[in-house]
């Protein structure tokens, strides 16, 4: 194997889609994969299998790679600091990743920067919880583990202190946040390079089902232009002040009273940016690579008036490859993205994207294609989402 | 390794770009590569290194693959027939590939089908050559080897029988063709599946330098709509009557007197279709895979008013990866495609694509980016092509 340009830690679908972009750019990726069969290991020839929590494994994987980036935010910060000190440029670096790894650190830092967030506080007891709820206007409130939560895991909506038993029983560090009265969720993606160039993508609407992203509409329909500017400004400010390199995704609430509040940060390509592969002039994966390699960034504008991405969550269909014939017969114009993962209930196993001038038609196509992949039949574009 | 969906014979850039499309579709490719370092072997995990002229090597490579397709047309037809008889679906099949492998067979068959071609004949002696030239209106004429020619190799422009010495000395089977008085070269691509579905791409103009494709403009500027329809009809007819599966590229002459004549056939994704990756709703690579796997085809229309692809031919710049920073600084909006090949003079090592509403601006961007990759500096979009 020749020397890689870049090491990627983690072999999920994000690394897989980075590899698609890397092939085009002639960028050679070394992958550290969790097992030989994970999504990205199937398509990155130069991969090593090992445990990313083991520093020696990490050292071996990145040995001849000048730059290191990530499929997820779970690499222990002290290991990243070690790799940095040994001459590898971790992008994003541990000083930035901390704020994607720890929600308490994130809330504190964003507060210092004056970035609008839901009211929040660390919480360690029922008394503290009751005090916070009283100050925040009452229950319900949201409890989150400070580390390790994703896709709705590590999050509890509690209507009273009694509901918080499971959270406290987890013996994890917790924070509590006000339950935001939001009309919908938005996401603002920005790509930022070490030399400081940054480019913002159009702000999108994301729809969750049971805490998992199900559908993304680009751009967010009817979004007030000042709110879009505000969302992009928040993302650019966070990227700059936290010194994020690569893609930063800022998940946002649009509140009923017309404000934008930061929900979560992710420092890597993000599910709410998958639409960019087919719908933007430069995909988030290409711009992530360009950013972490400190190459000039590509244009982030949309190529179509509307682009809709719908996740394929594991369902009744086991063989997605075989199902593609049915899906493409029904919807020959949708773009299919399968991740090479075994189908398990609710697991993100792929996504489909449709684009065009008519949002209703685009949305119907994407939903129908995803449903055909999930259930084997379609129900006229029905999607069980928490409608705004 | 799990069972492949598809075996691809040949590890050049066409197989590499097929892999990009395959990753998206979740299609698992088994590659037979000429050496461990070739373009596609770098990015297809499941590859075998071996000689595609050795039937046992082929058998081993395709063992568990139901479908076989190709990066090139050089696999011996008798080997393809053997693989077919052993239960593998070769797409295209040997009965079709013959006409891409042998120019004499191609001319004869196209003649039978009434497809317009340059006047042509087999030629084995100076007397036959003189007779042909006399009947065709005089020298110069073009001599071609019936097999194995590409990128200007195996082609001789001869002004008299004396010029034909090298051709005759090659002891190859030869044909002679009239030198067509053409204003430009066009290319018509069509995707066709085993079940008979076919979709035509917009007809493009291709510009050659020293017999090598240098630039492609999509769609062909100012092309008369009846000539475009005629070119697409020729491609669809050839695909259908020769039972081609996958992409068929028909290279055409547009003559000074307003006719379309077939120059060459290629039965695989083609250099004149690289623009489709960034410029069409479905790339030729995705539609090649969809066709050979007998999946419904995707829309072949253009996404931009104008798309220009310029090949990067090996030049003064050795490290293309390092040069990307310079290129993308100058032209952040071009799409870069590098093939992972060592730079050798004149070798196709990558391509760039630009698109937009203003042809002159698009062309300038693409040419400038390619020149920066070739020479390290740009000369205001100058391109040494045989101008029409």
Interface residues (C-beta under 8 A of the other chain):
Chain A: X2 X5 X16 X17 X19 X20 X23 X24 X25 X26 X27 X28 X37 X41 X42 X43 X44 X45 X47 X277 X281 X290 X294 X295 X296 X297 X298 X299 X303 X320 X321 X324 X325 X328 X329 X332 X333 X335 X336 X337 X338 X339 X340 X350
Chain B: X2 X5 X16 X17 X19 X20 X23 X24 X25 X26 X27 X28 X37 X41 X42 X43 X44 X45 X47 X277 X281 X290 X294 X295 X296 X297 X298 X299 X303 X320 X321 X324 X325 X328 X329 X332 X333 X335 X336 X337 X338 X339 X340 X350
